Amino acid sequence: MQRSTLLGLTAARRDLVLAVAAIVGLSRLLEGPLAWVVAVLLLVGTLLGSLQVLANVDGPAGDGVPIESLILPAVAAIGCLGAIGLVPVGIWLLPALAASAYLVDRSLVLEERFLRAEQGLSADDRSSVLVATLLIGFIAFIGAATLVPGGLAGSAGSAGSAPVPGAPAAPLAGSDLLLLAIADAVIAGLLGYRAAALRVASMRDALWSAATYAIAIAIGAAALRAMAIPRLIGPALLTLAFYLWDAFHGAAPSRRRDPAWIWQTGLLLVLGALVIGWNLLIRR
């Protein structure tokens, strides 16, 4: 890569990272629906910004930037936007913003390295993607639960009241629970697409695989919140569920008509019905 191209790539990446960090920092002053609007805009903006940055990479194939290469930086950005809500306003915001900028920057650097690879991804590269996916997923699940009032069991609600030690966490309202499940499903679907793109050749198979990740994690998110798993343990268990689903699902054939896929889909539907019934019961 020519020196001028490398400098241009570095400058473009730096500008995107600084813009994301600035939006994440300012979002700490937002709450309610406005925070969700900013999160969606940041997701779209980071996807487009990552496309502009990675388009400067001189890859051996010259086929442009694949969609999956844009996912990790974008999910990292919205995850940091949500998780920053756990940081009190003050001096601790500075290291939190620095960590946010570092995570987005490393995600872009990782994807840049993969685009420049001449022999495809090695086993170590695939492991790097998995580790980055799990880390970003954990932060994003925390961020989603933070944006939903009461999404983290045992945390302060939308009114800002402090939780009572030892008191059972109140169940979420139906609309808030649905919002939490959808947010986690979107995160899992995007990250699932990135994981599936490593092992399937067609976009159709990757999208179908991503849908199963989304449904599985949405069910898990609703179940964990119904059990009132306290604070960050819930997002950690969701990340573990994502990893286990990836290990299980990655070994299955990638054809939609395969019996294994039909069985997986049926299992998700049954689990979904059980979780919905459970949440309805605990509200009585």
N, C-alpha and C positions, 0 to 999 in steps of 0.2 A: 504494500500500500504506500502510495506517495505521501511525502511529508505533509503537503498542503491538504490532501484528503484526510489524513489522520488528524490534523489540527482542526479542520472543519467539523469532523465527527465529534471530537472532544468538546468543542465549543457548543455544538448543537445539543449534546447530551447534558452539558453543564447548564445551559439555559433552561432546558426542560425540567431538570431536577430542581433548580432554584424556583421556577414557577410553581411546581407542585408543592414544594416546602412552604412557599408563601401562602398558597391557598389553604394548605393544612393548618398553618398557624392562625390565619384569620378565621377559619371555620370554628375555632375554639370559642368564638364569641356568638356562635349561632346555636339555635336549638329548635326542635320541632320540625314541621314540614320544610322550612327553609334549609335546614341542614341536609335533608334528603335531596332537595333540588340541587344543592351545590355538589353533593356526592355523585349524583348522576352526571352532572356537567363535567366534573373532574374525571370521571371514568371515560366519558367520550373524548374529552380533551387530551387525556393521557394516551388513549389509543391512537388518536390522530398524531399527537406529538411523537410518540414512539415510532410510528410509521415514517415520519419525516427524518427522525434520527437514524433509524436502521436502514433507510434507503441509501444512505451514504456509504454503507459497508460494501466493499468489493468482494462479493461472494464468488466462488468458482462456478456455480451454476448460472448465475445471471438471470434467474427467473423472478426476481423481485423479492419482496418480503412476505413470507407466509403469515397467515392470520395468527397462528399459534405463538409466533414470536412477540406479539404485541400484548399478550395476556398478562404475563407476570408483572411487568412494570405498572400496568393499569390497575390490577387488583391490589398490588402493594400500595398504590397511591390512595385508593378509597379505603383500604384497611387502616392506613395511618390516619386518615381524616376522621374515621370513627373512633379509633383507639385513643386519639389525642384528648377526647373528652374525659378520660380517666385521670389526666394529668392536671393538677390544680394550677390555676393561673398564677404565674410567678416565675421564679428563676428556673424551676424544673422544666419549663417549656423549652428552654434552649437545648438541653441534651435530647429531649424528645424530638424536636424538629431536626436536629443533626442526625439522629438515628433514622428518622423518616427519609431524609435526603439520601443517606447512605444506602438504605434498603432499595430505593428506587434506582439509584445509580448502579448498584451491583447487579440488579436485575437486567438493566440495559447492557451492561458489560458482558454478562453471561450470554445474553442472546446475540450480541455482536460476535462473540467467540464462536458460537455455533454456526452463525451464518458464514463465517470465514473458513469453516472446516472443509477440507477437500475430500475426505474419505467418509463423510457421514459421522454420526455421533458414535463415540466409543461407549463402552460399559461405564467408564468413569463419568463421561458426560451425562449419560442417562441418570446416574446416581446424583449428580449435581442438580439436575432438573428436579428430581424427586425431593431432595432436601430443600431446595428453594421453594418448591410448591407447598410443602408442608409448613415451612416457616411462614410464608406469606399467607397461607390459608389460616393458620392459627391467629395471626394478627387481624386478618379480615373478619374472622368469626367474632373476635373480640369487638372489633369496630361495629359490626352489625348489631350485636347485642347492646352496645353502648348507645347507639342511636335510637333504639327502641326503648321507650320509657318502661323501666322495670325488666328489660330484656335480660340483664344479669341478675339472677336470683340473689337476694341479700343485699343488693345495691339500692341507693336512693331512687325513689320513683321520680315521675315527672314533676312532682311538686317540690322536689329537692329535700324531702324529709329524710332524716337519718334512719337506717334500719335499726330495729330493736334486737339486740343480741339474744339468740335463742328462740326468737319468735319465728313461726313458719312463714315462708315467703308466700305472699298472696298470688293466686293464679293470674296470669295475664288476661286482659280483656280479649275477646275473640278477634277483634280487628288488629290489635297489637301482636297477638300470637301469629296471625296470618302474615302480617308484615315481616316478622322475624323469620318465619319459615321461608317466605319468598326471597328475602335478602340472602339468607344462607344458601338457598337453592341456586340463586344467580351466581354467587361466589363459587360454589362447588361445581356448577355447570361450566363456568369459564375455566377453572383450574382442571376440571376433568377433561375438557377438550384439549388442553395443553398436554396432559398426560397421555390421552388416547392418541394424539398425533404422533407420538413416538413409536407406536406399534401398529397403526392401521394406515392404509395407503389412501383411502378415499375420504373426502369431506363428509359424505353421507354416513359412513361408519363412525367417524369421529363425533358427529353431531348426535347420533343415536347413543353412543357411549356416554357423551356428556350429559344427555338427558337422564340416564340411569344414575349418574353421580348426583345430579340435582335432586332427583326424587328421593334417593336414599338419605341424603343429608337433610333435606326438608323434614322427612319423617323423624330422623334422629334429633333435629333441633327441637321439634315440638315435644318429643318424648322427654328429652333432658330438661326442658323448661317445666314440663308437667311434674317431673320428679323434684323440681326446685334444687337442682345441683348448684351449689353455691359458687358465685363469682366466676373466676377464670377457669375453674375445673370443667365447667360446661364446654367452653370453646376448646379446651384441651382434649376432651373426650370426642368432640366433633372432629377434630383433626385426626385423632386415632381412628375414628370410624371411616374417615376419608382414606386413610392409609390402608386399612383392612379391605375396604371396598376396592381400592386400586389393585391390591395384591390378588384378591379373589377374581375381580372382573378382568384383570389383565391376562389371566390364564385361560379365559373362556374364548371360544371362537368369535370372530367379529361379524358373523352373518346373522342378520335379523331373524331368519327363519330357523336358525339352529335351536334345538330343544332347550339348550342351556339358557339362551336368551329369553325364551318364553317362560321358563321356570323362574328366572330372576325377576321378570316383569310381574308375574303372578305373585311372587313373594312380596314385592314392594307394595302391590295393591292391598294384600291382606294386612301387612304391617301398617299401612296408611290408615286403613279402616279401624284397626285396633287403637292406634294413637288418637284418632279423632274421637272415638268413643270414650277413651280414657279422659281426654280433656273436657268432654261434655259432662262426664260423671263428677269430676272434681269441682265443677262450678255449681253443683246443686247444693 
